[in-house]
């Protein structure tokens, strides 16, 4: 007969967060529980908050733990504490919802109690929901591609950013890839930021065509690292810094120093190891909000690409057809005819 373990109450940021089913096993490799996950986020709280502070954040809920089914909940549940803050965002369809807007660690722990393992914020702040302040480079290795290829692609992305007078903050994805977050001035809309991300992806591909690709269609990617430029479109989110991912080992999307990238092993960065790392070394992404970069150099690169015949690339399927977008059909299935 299963034990009926009472809820645990956590006091943080002048709020009380109630953790139900604290003994439920969420990660099978070492048997970590929901309460272990809560304690992890307490330990890395300043870093985790830095990744989501005042950003609309999607609830990605795993009620039965990392290896169970999950669902996305964009609207904050009606039954939430009166101290929970929200921000209203609009989607490509025109629909609007009030999403979670974390302002302290208590908000993160409240989401964790709902079964959220990772945090999925928009690249905007509640003060300006139409102009991103972050460009996100998402490096997604295709099947059988070794992590070494991801490492060298991240380092090439750093060089491209440097050539365009920008800097980024790398982190493991907590899965098979890496992310590089680039703080930008909130002067451009989602369409321009995506356009800049596409230009950056194509430039990396030109420099290392055997390793990296910007090809949207899987059949054209080959055994390379896909640079997912579409993660910068409106309503697209990626796991934030210090997010715990849905795998048995409870791997963490962990910020790195650039000199760590070549030796980083995602399997070493879990909820069992990252709190001590955070306590001893601090947060490599601590300075991410200290300076924001001008996006103009990447937009000028996009203009040069267009002048040389490289127009837009496919958008995600839930977007309406965009002006200048090529046919949104896999090349092997395309029929002759105009776009």
C-alpha positions as CSV (number, residue, x, y, z in Angstrom):
1,X,0.0,0.0,0.0
2,X,1.4,3.4,-1.0
3,X,2.4,5.8,1.7
4,X,0.3,9.0,1.9
5,X,3.1,11.6,2.3
6,X,1.7,15.0,3.2
7,X,2.5,18.1,1.2
8,X,5.7,20.0,2.1
9,X,5.6,23.8,2.4
10,X,8.6,25.8,1.2
11,X,9.1,29.4,2.4
12,X,10.8,31.5,-0.3
13,X,10.6,35.2,-1.3
14,X,8.0,35.9,1.4
15,X,5.7,33.3,-0.2
16,X,4.7,29.8,0.8
17,X,4.9,27.3,-1.9
18,X,3.0,24.0,-1.3
19,X,4.7,20.9,-2.8
20,X,2.2,18.1,-3.2
21,X,3.3,14.4,-3.6
22,X,6.9,15.4,-2.6
23,X,8.1,11.7,-2.7
24,X,6.9,11.0,-6.2
25,X,9.9,9.8,-8.3
26,X,10.4,12.1,-11.2
27,X,13.8,10.7,-12.5
28,X,14.4,7.0,-12.6
29,X,18.2,6.8,-13.0
30,X,18.9,7.9,-9.4
31,X,15.4,8.0,-8.0
32,X,15.2,11.8,-7.6
33,X,11.7,13.0,-6.5
34,X,9.6,16.0,-7.0
35,X,11.0,17.4,-3.8
36,X,14.5,16.8,-5.0
37,X,13.6,18.9,-8.1
38,X,12.3,21.7,-5.9
39,X,15.5,21.7,-3.8
40,X,17.5,21.8,-7.0
41,X,15.8,25.0,-8.2
42,X,16.2,26.5,-4.8
43,X,20.0,25.8,-5.0
44,X,20.4,27.4,-8.4
45,X,17.6,30.0,-7.9
46,X,19.4,33.2,-8.9
47,X,20.6,31.6,-12.2
48,X,17.3,30.0,-13.0
49,X,15.5,33.2,-12.3
50,X,17.9,35.1,-14.6
51,X,16.8,33.0,-17.5
52,X,13.0,33.7,-17.0
53,X,12.8,36.9,-15.1
54,X,9.8,39.0,-16.3
55,X,9.4,36.8,-19.4
56,X,6.2,35.1,-20.4
57,X,6.8,31.4,-19.7
58,X,5.0,28.4,-21.0
59,X,4.1,25.6,-18.5
60,X,5.4,22.3,-19.9
61,X,3.9,19.8,-17.4
62,X,5.0,16.2,-16.7
63,X,2.6,15.1,-14.0
64,X,4.1,11.6,-13.8
65,X,7.7,12.6,-14.0
66,X,10.4,12.9,-16.7
67,X,9.5,9.7,-18.6
68,X,5.8,10.1,-18.5
69,X,3.5,12.0,-20.9
70,X,3.6,15.8,-20.9
71,X,1.4,18.6,-22.1
72,X,1.8,22.3,-22.7
73,X,-0.3,24.8,-20.8
74,X,0.1,28.3,-22.0
75,X,-2.7,29.9,-19.9
76,X,-2.0,30.1,-16.2
77,X,-4.6,27.9,-14.4
78,X,-7.4,29.8,-12.8
79,X,-6.7,28.2,-9.4
80,X,-3.4,30.0,-8.6
81,X,-2.2,32.0,-5.6
82,X,-3.0,35.6,-5.7
83,X,0.7,36.5,-5.8
84,X,1.4,34.8,-9.1
85,X,2.1,37.3,-11.8
86,X,1.2,37.0,-15.5
87,X,1.7,38.8,-18.8
88,X,-0.6,38.7,-21.8
89,X,1.0,37.6,-25.1
90,X,-0.4,37.2,-28.6
91,X,0.1,34.3,-30.9
92,X,0.4,34.2,-34.7
93,X,-3.3,33.3,-34.8
94,X,-4.2,36.5,-33.0
95,X,-5.3,34.7,-29.9
96,X,-4.1,36.1,-26.6
97,X,-3.5,34.4,-23.2
98,X,-2.1,35.3,-19.8
99,X,1.1,33.3,-19.3
100,X,3.2,32.9,-16.2
101,X,5.6,35.8,-15.6
102,X,8.2,34.8,-13.0
103,X,9.6,37.6,-10.9
104,X,11.1,35.5,-8.1
105,X,12.2,32.0,-7.3
106,X,8.8,31.3,-5.7
107,X,7.2,31.5,-9.1
108,X,9.6,28.9,-10.4
109,X,8.8,26.5,-7.5
110,X,5.1,27.0,-8.0
111,X,5.5,25.9,-11.6
112,X,7.7,22.9,-10.5
113,X,4.9,21.8,-8.2
114,X,2.6,21.6,-11.3
115,X,5.1,19.1,-12.8
116,X,7.2,21.5,-14.8
117,X,10.7,20.2,-15.2
118,X,12.1,22.8,-17.6
119,X,11.2,26.4,-18.0
120,X,10.2,27.7,-21.4
121,X,10.3,31.5,-21.6
122,X,9.7,33.8,-24.6
123,X,12.6,36.0,-25.6
124,X,10.8,39.1,-24.5
125,X,10.1,41.0,-21.2
126,X,6.7,42.0,-20.0
127,X,7.6,45.7,-20.5
128,X,7.6,45.1,-24.3
129,X,6.1,41.9,-25.6
130,X,6.6,42.7,-29.3
131,X,10.4,43.3,-29.3
132,X,12.7,40.4,-28.3
133,X,15.7,41.2,-26.2
134,X,17.4,37.9,-27.0
135,X,18.4,36.1,-30.1
136,X,18.6,32.4,-29.6
137,X,21.0,30.0,-31.5
138,X,19.6,26.5,-31.1
139,X,22.1,23.8,-32.2
140,X,20.3,20.5,-32.9
141,X,22.4,17.6,-34.0
142,X,20.7,15.1,-36.3
143,X,20.7,11.4,-35.4
144,X,24.1,9.8,-35.1
145,X,25.9,13.2,-35.1
146,X,28.4,13.2,-32.2
147,X,28.5,15.9,-29.6
148,X,31.9,17.0,-30.8
149,X,30.2,18.5,-33.9
150,X,27.9,20.5,-31.6
151,X,30.8,21.8,-29.7
152,X,32.7,23.1,-32.8
153,X,29.5,24.6,-34.3
154,X,29.0,26.5,-31.1
155,X,32.6,27.8,-31.3
156,X,32.0,28.8,-34.9
157,X,28.9,30.7,-33.9
158,X,31.0,32.6,-31.4
159,X,33.3,33.7,-34.2
160,X,30.5,34.8,-36.4
161,X,29.0,36.8,-33.6
162,X,32.4,38.4,-32.9
163,X,32.7,39.3,-36.6
164,X,29.4,41.1,-36.3
165,X,30.3,42.9,-33.1
166,X,28.1,40.7,-30.8
167,X,28.7,38.1,-28.1
168,X,26.7,35.2,-26.8
169,X,26.3,33.0,-23.8
170,X,26.6,29.2,-24.4
171,X,24.9,26.5,-22.5
172,X,24.1,22.8,-22.9
173,X,20.6,22.1,-23.9
174,X,20.2,19.3,-21.4
175,X,19.4,17.0,-24.2
176,X,21.7,16.4,-27.3
177,X,22.5,20.0,-28.4
178,X,23.6,23.4,-27.2
179,X,22.2,26.9,-27.1
180,X,23.8,30.3,-27.4
181,X,21.8,33.2,-26.1
182,X,22.6,36.6,-27.5
183,X,21.3,39.7,-25.6
184,X,20.0,42.3,-28.1
185,X,18.5,45.7,-28.0
186,X,14.7,45.4,-28.0
187,X,14.3,47.5,-31.1
188,X,13.3,44.9,-33.6
189,X,10.2,42.7,-34.0
190,X,10.1,38.9,-34.1
191,X,10.3,38.8,-38.0
192,X,13.5,40.8,-38.0
193,X,15.1,38.8,-35.2
194,X,14.3,35.6,-37.0
195,X,15.7,37.0,-40.2
196,X,18.9,37.9,-38.4
197,X,19.1,34.4,-36.9
198,X,18.6,32.9,-40.4
199,X,21.5,35.0,-41.8
200,X,23.7,33.9,-38.9
201,X,22.8,30.2,-39.5
202,X,23.6,30.5,-43.2
203,X,26.9,32.1,-42.4
204,X,27.9,29.3,-40.1
205,X,26.9,26.8,-42.7
206,X,29.1,28.6,-45.3
207,X,32.0,28.3,-43.0
208,X,31.6,24.7,-42.1
209,X,29.2,23.0,-44.7
210,X,30.2,19.5,-43.7
211,X,29.3,20.0,-40.1
212,X,26.4,22.6,-39.9
213,X,23.2,23.2,-41.8
214,X,20.4,25.7,-41.9
215,X,18.2,23.4,-44.0
216,X,14.6,23.3,-42.6
217,X,13.7,20.0,-44.2
218,X,15.1,17.0,-42.5
219,X,15.8,15.2,-45.8
220,X,18.3,17.9,-46.7
221,X,20.1,18.2,-43.4
222,X,22.2,15.0,-43.6
223,X,24.4,14.0,-40.7
224,X,25.0,17.6,-39.5
225,X,24.1,20.0,-36.8
226,X,20.9,21.9,-37.7
227,X,20.9,25.6,-36.6
228,X,17.2,26.1,-35.9
229,X,16.6,29.7,-36.9
230,X,12.9,29.3,-36.5
231,X,13.3,29.2,-32.7
232,X,13.3,33.0,-33.0
233,X,9.8,33.2,-34.5
234,X,6.9,34.5,-32.3
235,X,5.6,31.9,-29.9
236,X,8.7,29.7,-30.1
237,X,10.4,28.9,-26.8
238,X,13.5,26.9,-25.7
239,X,14.5,25.6,-22.3
240,X,16.0,28.3,-20.2
241,X,19.3,28.3,-18.3
242,X,19.3,25.8,-15.5
243,X,16.2,24.1,-16.7
244,X,16.0,20.4,-16.0
245,X,15.2,18.3,-19.0
246,X,12.9,15.2,-19.4
247,X,15.4,12.4,-19.2
248,X,16.1,9.7,-16.6
249,X,19.3,11.3,-15.5
250,X,17.8,14.8,-14.9
251,X,20.3,16.6,-17.1
252,X,20.4,20.3,-16.9
253,X,20.6,23.0,-19.5
254,X,23.7,24.4,-17.9
255,X,25.5,27.7,-18.8
256,X,29.2,27.3,-19.6
257,X,32.2,29.6,-20.0
258,X,33.4,29.6,-23.6
259,X,36.6,27.9,-22.6
260,X,34.5,25.0,-21.2
261,X,32.7,24.3,-24.5
262,X,35.2,21.9,-26.1
263,X,35.3,19.6,-23.0
264,X,31.7,19.9,-21.9
265,X,29.9,16.6,-21.3
266,X,26.1,17.0,-21.0
267,X,26.0,13.8,-19.0
268,X,28.0,15.4,-16.2
269,X,25.6,18.2,-15.7
270,X,22.6,17.0,-13.8
271,X,20.5,18.0,-10.7
272,X,22.9,15.9,-8.7
273,X,26.0,17.9,-9.8
274,X,25.0,21.4,-10.9
275,X,24.1,22.8,-7.5
276,X,27.7,22.3,-6.2
277,X,29.1,23.7,-9.5
278,X,26.8,26.8,-9.1
279,X,27.9,27.3,-5.4
280,X,31.6,26.9,-6.2
281,X,31.9,28.6,-9.6
282,X,28.9,31.0,-9.8
283,X,26.9,31.5,-13.0
284,X,28.7,31.8,-16.3
285,X,25.6,33.7,-17.6
286,X,25.6,36.2,-14.8
287,X,26.5,39.1,-17.1
288,X,23.9,38.4,-19.8
289,X,21.8,41.4,-18.9
290,X,24.8,43.8,-18.6
291,X,24.9,44.8,-22.3
292,X,22.6,44.4,-25.3
293,X,23.9,44.3,-28.9
294,X,22.9,46.0,-32.0
295,X,21.2,43.6,-34.5
296,X,22.0,45.7,-37.5
297,X,25.2,43.9,-38.6
298,X,23.3,40.6,-38.9
299,X,20.4,42.3,-40.7
300,X,23.0,43.8,-43.2
301,X,24.2,40.2,-43.7
302,X,20.6,39.2,-44.4
303,X,20.4,42.0,-47.0
304,X,23.6,40.7,-48.7
305,X,22.2,37.2,-48.8
306,X,19.0,38.4,-50.4
307,X,20.9,40.4,-53.0
308,X,22.8,37.2,-53.9
309,X,19.6,35.3,-54.3
310,X,19.1,33.8,-50.8
311,X,15.5,34.8,-49.8
312,X,13.5,33.6,-46.9
313,X,13.4,30.0,-45.7
314,X,10.4,28.0,-44.5
315,X,8.5,29.0,-41.4
316,X,7.0,26.6,-38.8
317,X,3.8,24.9,-40.0
318,X,1.4,26.8,-37.7
319,X,2.3,30.2,-39.2
320,X,0.4,31.6,-42.2
321,X,2.3,31.7,-45.4
322,X,4.8,34.6,-45.2
323,X,5.6,37.1,-48.0
324,X,8.7,35.8,-49.8
325,X,8.6,32.4,-48.2
326,X,9.4,29.4,-50.5
327,X,6.9,26.6,-50.8
328,X,6.4,25.0,-47.5
329,X,6.7,21.4,-48.7
330,X,9.5,18.9,-48.5
331,X,11.6,18.9,-51.7
332,X,10.9,15.2,-52.3
333,X,7.2,15.9,-52.3
334,X,7.1,19.2,-54.3
335,X,5.4,19.3,-57.6
336,X,6.4,21.5,-60.4
337,X,4.8,25.0,-60.4
338,X,5.1,28.4,-58.9
339,X,5.5,29.0,-55.1
